[in-house]
Amino acid sequence: MTDPWKILGEERRLTDETRRLIREQYGQRGVKALEIVDEGRVKKYLDFFVVVGTSEEHVVEEEFCDCIDALFRRRGSCAHVLAVRIASLTGQYEEYPLWYMDSWRGESSET
């Protein structure tokens, strides 16, 4: 089976082929991850990637996500982790030059 992550790492962009491979290998989670990236809902802070969900933001660090799917189902990567993988390989994220934990607490990066 062709590895979509290897192709993304080489091409640094989403193509019809990589989209198809992600959908085939990850099913609905892959579809959701592609939607998240396409809608520009991945943010990169100095400390974490954050995915804007339908009702809240989800912190993603490497293979960890704080969403219910990742915390309780534990069957493969959640859509948020997949979205961050895609976004980090393609550069499709919004970058914030501040610490997410400070912004989450309502503090500025200068404190």
HELIX and SHEET records of a PDB file:
HELIX    1   1 PRO A    4  GLU A   11  1                                   8    
HELIX    2   2 ASP A   16  ASP A   38  1                                  23    
HELIX    3   3 ILE A   68  ILE A   68  1                                   1    
HELIX    4   4 ASP A   69  ARG A   73  3                                   5    
HELIX    5   5 ALA A   79  THR A   90  1                                  12    
HELIX    6   6 TYR A  100  TRP A  104  1                                   5    
SHEET    1   A 5 PHE A  64  CYS A  65  0                                        
SHEET    2   A 5 GLU A  57  GLU A  61 -1                                        
SHEET    3   A 5 PHE A  49  VAL A  52 -1                                        
SHEET    4   A 5 VAL A  42  LYS A  44 -1                                        
SHEET    5   A 5 GLU A  94  GLU A  95  1                                        
END                                                                             
